[in-house]
Amino acid sequence: MKFINEFKNNDRIIEHFLCAQKQLMKTKTGKNYFSLTLQDKTATINAKVWDINYNIQEFEQGDFIKIDALVQVFNDELQLNVSKLRKSEIGEYDLKNYVPATSKNVDSLKNELQKFISSVENNFLLALLKSFFDDEEMLEKFCTHSAGKSMHHSYVGGLLEHTISVTQICDFMSARTKLSNRDILITVGLLHDIGKIYELSDFPKNDYTYDGELLGHIIIGSDLISKKILQIENFPNDLRSQIIHCILSHHGEYEFGSPKLPRSIEAIILHFADNLDAKTKMFEEIVEADSLNSNWTNYNKLFARRLLKPNV
């Protein structure tokens, strides 16, 4: 299989892809055409079906499709001009070629997760963590889930990778901040994005669920944790409030979806740990995806600037 990141101008592509997005649009003359976003594990690419005829068979967004297309350059970016298209049949494609996955060693990340859990000395917080991660079904969902639809860590294992990174930063800061409580920091580091397993659907769709759209992972996560705490006998109310506060405030600002602003040292550390890991991952993904033959990327809307490409 030839992957999207290998495409070059004028290549002819006859391959199966996941149709991540499908839009019916009109040209200036009123003629219908399809604008598609096609995906494999390496990247996404825009595709156009200018001539909707008998060679273009019925398909829907979210389907796997087989196309015959030509790679062309438009506005300095590659796109596909599709001449033939049909829905793929079961057995014609291997799912692992179309779903992006973490490049990290998943077993190592799982071991790191268990080490962090075992290091927590507070029995109530240890019980809380075990109530989530001793559940094999939830652990599997957590370890295979995405941390985002598109912003950062949007691939299989992304949630696990991001969570371990954030918790490592929290652990690092706990040793350098005399007022912070390490057990609380480890707990909220591991649980801050637990709501994402219900905010986002499984792959290959990886899109917002009904509850994801209406509630978001912060509210979902705080609700999940609150329910688990109710099942732990004599869990201190003040400790419960500190944990929930960290979850509710970890995006740091009202405009970024936090119902509360960080008001404890643990909440402040968690917010900046989460933001640091997200922003550096976004930087990596932007630089890796940029095709400009320059030391600088194209202007990026998320950072509102061009970014310097490291000399590696």
C-alpha positions in Angstrom: 0.0 0.0 0.0 1.2 3.5 -0.8 0.5 5.9 2.1 -0.5 9.5 1.9 2.8 10.8 3.3 4.5 9.2 0.3 2.4 10.9 -2.4 4.1 13.0 -5.0 2.7 15.3 -7.7 1.3 13.3 -10.7 1.2 10.0 -8.9 -1.6 7.7 -9.9 -3.2 6.2 -6.8 -5.4 3.1 -6.8 -5.9 2.4 -3.1 -8.4 2.0 -0.3 -8.9 4.9 2.1 -11.2 5.9 5.0 -13.5 8.7 3.9 -13.3 10.9 7.0 -15.4 13.7 5.5 -17.8 14.0 2.5 -19.4 17.3 1.3 -21.6 17.8 -1.7 -20.7 21.2 -3.2 -21.3 23.3 -6.3 -18.9 24.9 -8.8 -19.4 28.5 -9.9 -21.4 27.2 -12.9 -23.7 25.2 -10.6 -22.4 21.7 -11.2 -22.3 19.3 -8.3 -19.0 17.8 -7.0 -17.8 16.0 -3.9 -15.1 17.4 -1.6 -13.6 14.6 0.5 -11.1 14.2 3.2 -9.4 10.8 2.9 -7.4 9.3 5.7 -4.8 6.6 6.4 -2.6 6.1 9.4 0.0 8.6 8.1 -2.1 11.6 7.2 -5.2 13.1 5.6 -5.6 14.5 2.2 -8.3 16.5 0.4 -9.8 14.8 -2.6 -12.2 16.2 -5.3 -14.7 14.2 -7.4 -15.4 16.7 -10.1 -17.4 14.4 -12.4 -20.2 12.4 -10.6 -21.0 9.7 -13.1 -21.4 5.9 -13.2 -17.8 5.5 -12.2 -18.6 7.0 -8.8 -20.6 4.5 -6.8 -22.7 5.2 -3.7 -20.8 5.8 -0.5 -21.1 7.7 2.8 -18.8 9.6 5.2 -17.1 7.1 7.5 -17.0 4.4 4.8 -13.9 2.7 3.5 -13.6 3.4 -0.2 -11.4 2.4 -3.1 -10.4 5.2 -5.5 -8.6 5.7 -8.8 -7.1 9.2 -8.6 -4.3 11.5 -9.7 -2.2 13.5 -7.2 -2.1 17.2 -8.1 -0.8 20.3 -6.5 -3.4 23.0 -5.6 -2.5 26.1 -3.5 0.9 24.6 -2.7 -0.7 21.4 -1.2 -1.3 18.0 -2.7 -4.8 16.9 -3.4 -6.5 14.0 -5.3 -8.5 14.3 -8.4 -10.7 11.2 -8.3 -12.0 9.5 -11.5 -13.3 6.2 -10.1 -14.7 5.4 -6.6 -16.6 2.6 -4.9 -17.2 1.4 -1.4 -14.6 -1.1 -0.1 -15.7 -4.6 0.8 -14.8 -6.3 4.1 -11.5 -8.0 3.8 -10.1 -5.6 1.1 -8.5 -3.4 3.7 -6.6 -3.7 7.0 -7.9 -1.3 9.7 -4.4 -0.8 11.1 -3.3 0.9 7.9 -6.0 3.6 8.4 -6.0 4.4 12.0 -3.1 6.5 13.3 -1.5 5.1 16.5 1.0 6.3 19.1 4.7 5.7 18.2 5.4 5.1 21.9 5.7 1.5 23.3 2.2 0.9 24.7 3.4 -1.8 27.2 5.9 0.7 28.6 3.2 3.3 28.9 1.0 0.9 30.7 3.8 -0.1 33.1 4.4 3.6 33.8 0.7 4.0 34.6 0.8 1.1 37.1 4.0 2.5 38.7 2.3 5.9 39.3 -0.8 4.2 40.8 1.4 2.0 43.1 3.3 5.1 44.3 0.2 6.8 45.7 0.3 6.5 49.5 -3.1 8.0 50.4 -5.5 5.0 50.7 -8.5 6.9 49.5 -6.8 8.2 46.3 -5.3 4.8 45.7 -8.7 3.2 45.9 -10.1 5.9 43.5 -7.4 5.2 40.9 -7.9 1.4 41.2 -11.6 1.8 40.8 -10.8 3.1 37.3 -7.7 1.2 36.2 -8.4 -2.2 37.8 -11.5 -2.3 35.6 -10.1 -4.2 32.5 -12.8 -3.0 30.1 -12.2 0.7 31.1 -8.4 0.2 31.1 -8.6 -1.2 27.5 -10.8 1.7 26.4 -8.5 4.2 28.1 -5.3 2.7 26.5 -6.7 2.6 22.9 -8.5 6.0 23.0 -7.6 9.3 21.4 -6.9 12.4 23.4 -8.6 14.7 20.9 -10.5 14.8 17.6 -7.8 16.8 15.8 -6.0 19.2 18.1 -3.4 16.9 19.6 -2.8 13.2 20.3 -5.6 12.4 18.0 -4.7 8.7 17.4 -5.0 5.3 19.0 -3.1 5.4 22.4 -3.0 9.2 22.3 -5.0 9.5 25.6 -2.6 7.1 27.4 0.5 8.8 25.9 -0.8 12.3 26.9 -1.9 11.2 30.4 1.5 9.7 31.2 3.3 12.8 29.9 1.1 15.1 32.0 1.5 13.0 35.1 5.3 12.9 34.7 5.3 16.8 34.6 3.1 16.8 37.7 5.4 14.4 39.4 8.4 16.5 38.5 6.8 19.7 39.8 5.6 18.0 43.1 9.3 17.6 44.1 10.0 21.3 43.4 6.9 22.8 45.0 6.9 22.5 48.8 3.2 23.4 49.2 1.9 20.7 46.7 0.6 17.3 47.6 2.2 14.6 45.4 -0.7 12.1 45.8 -3.2 14.6 44.7 -1.1 15.6 41.7 -0.5 12.0 40.6 -4.2 11.3 40.9 -5.5 14.3 39.0 -2.7 13.8 36.4 -3.9 10.3 35.7 -7.6 11.2 35.8 -7.8 14.7 34.3 -8.9 13.5 30.9 -10.8 10.3 31.9 -14.0 11.9 30.5 -12.6 11.7 26.9 -13.3 8.0 26.7 -17.0 9.0 26.6 -16.6 12.4 24.9 -15.1 10.9 21.8 -16.2 7.8 19.9 -13.9 4.8 19.1 -11.8 4.7 15.9 -12.1 4.9 13.0 -14.7 7.6 13.6 -13.1 9.4 16.5 -15.8 12.0 16.6 -17.7 13.7 19.4 -20.5 11.6 20.9 -23.9 12.9 21.9 -22.7 13.5 25.5 -19.4 14.8 24.1 -21.2 17.6 22.2 -23.6 18.5 25.1 -21.3 18.1 28.1 -17.7 17.7 27.2 -14.9 15.7 28.8 -14.5 18.0 31.8 -18.1 17.6 33.0 -18.2 13.9 32.1 -14.9 13.3 33.9 -15.9 15.1 37.1 -19.2 13.1 37.1 -17.4 9.8 36.6 -15.0 10.6 39.5 -17.8 11.8 41.8 -19.7 8.6 41.3 -16.6 6.5 42.0 -15.9 8.5 45.2 -19.4 7.9 46.5 -18.6 4.1 46.4 -15.5 4.6 48.6 -16.4 4.5 52.3 -15.5 7.5 54.4 -13.8 9.4 51.5 -13.0 12.8 53.0 -15.2 15.5 51.6 -12.4 18.1 51.5 -10.2 15.7 49.5 -13.1 15.0 47.1 -13.6 18.8 46.5 -9.8 19.2 45.8 -9.8 16.4 43.2 -13.0 17.6 41.5 -11.7 21.2 41.5 -8.6 20.1 39.6 -10.7 18.3 37.0 -13.1 21.2 36.5 -10.3 23.8 36.2 -7.6 22.0 34.2 -8.2 24.0 31.0 -7.3 27.1 33.0 -9.7 29.7 31.6 -13.4 30.0 31.2 -13.0 30.7 27.5 -11.3 27.3 27.1 -14.1 25.3 28.7 -13.1 25.3 32.4 -16.2 25.9 34.7 -13.7 27.0 37.4 -10.4 28.8 37.4 -7.5 27.0 39.1 -7.3 28.0 42.8 -5.1 25.3 44.4 -1.4 24.7 43.8 -2.2 21.3 42.4 -4.8 22.7 40.0 -2.4 25.3 38.7 0.3 22.7 38.2 -2.1 20.4 36.4 -3.3 23.1 34.1 0.1 24.1 33.0 1.3 20.5 32.7 -1.7 19.7 30.5 -1.2 22.9 28.4 2.5 22.3 28.0 2.1 18.7 26.8 -0.7 19.7 24.4 1.1 22.7 22.9 4.4 20.9 22.4 2.6 18.0 20.7 0.7 20.4 18.5 4.0 22.0 17.6 5.5 18.6 16.6 2.5 17.7 14.5 2.4 21.0 12.7 6.1 20.9 11.8 6.0 17.3 10.7 3.0 18.0 8.5 4.3 21.2 6.9 5.5 20.7 3.3 7.1 24.1 2.8 10.7 23.9 1.7 11.8 26.5 4.3 13.2 26.8 7.9 9.8 28.1 8.8 6.3 26.6 8.6 3.3 28.2 6.9 1.4 30.7 9.1 -0.5 28.6 11.7 -3.8 29.7 13.0 -3.6 27.9 16.3 -0.3 29.6 17.3 -1.1 32.7 15.2 2.5 32.7 13.8 4.9 30.8 11.7 7.0 28.3 13.5 10.7 27.6 13.3 11.5 24.0 12.2 14.2 22.5 14.4 17.4 21.4 12.7 17.2 17.7 13.3 
